[in-house]
């Protein structure tokens, strides 16, 4: 079966794909072809290996997708995907868990930085103020509500356990084999928000989770709660988060995922001055970017394609609708 790699592939990427498929499938690199040949290449393919399909396949008409059997994303997220262009019988898989460990470290780093007031104290020192009396915070004994207990949530929870943090997990089934203190579904969100000192958002963006966090949800949370978002910006209502942070200075937020980002929109833009607030810590959606992470992500995506070709279990299959 012909596999079309739609993302720009460096020599290291091509070496990974050659090693994994080892002649068992034909490989076509879309970037090696002139744009005029893209539609025909996709039409002849049975499998696509993509990073950002809306951009990579902009020159391809919808009719060219009709023969596709399988689409594998290199990205773990899939909210940027237009499912309507692919045949209903086409299997689509996200790169489940590929970047979870790096993202878990980043999430915990944000929690620690906010609890320990690192940015605030750094700014005070730079202004000549030596504030040794204001209490720092601690993770020990806190409750972390993990909204989206998939690969990222589980990896983060394992790290937090070493700090003595209790875990309240929210997933689709309300059950888990992990060592947690509570498990529920989104129906239990009010209870988890009221009970938690820390909220980690690591849930996929979909119809139900868009604007999941707004004025009502923030009102349920503790006045000095800590909110970390490593998922997607649109899960949180931007205006309501800004107003809550501004009106509640002891409430803190670590934001890695923003509402308007270059990956999907071509630019970074915020509608409210978050960086004027002392209780906000931001990062440029780079929680997964550590040395070798992208190469490992491509390797795992390719191995998932190989599983599909060999009739083995495929990870990360996306349920449409």
Buried (B, 14 or more C-beta within 10 A) or exposed (E): EBBBBBBEBEEEBEEBBEEBBEEEBBBBBBEEEEEEEBBEBBBEBBBBBBBBBEBBBEBBEEEBBEEBBBBBBBBBBBBBBEEEBBEEEBBBBBBBBBBBBBBBBBBBBBBBBBBBBBBBBEEBEEEEEEEEEEEEBEBEEBBBBBBBBBBBBBBBBBBBBEBEBBBBBBBEEBEBEBEBEBBBEBEBBEBBBEBBBBBBBBBBBBEEBEEBBBEEBBEBBBEEBBBBBBBBBBBBBBEBBBBBBBEBEEBBBBBBBBBBBEEBEEEEEBEBEBEEBEBBBBBEBEBBBBEEBBBBBBBBBBBBBBBBBEEEEBBBBBEEE
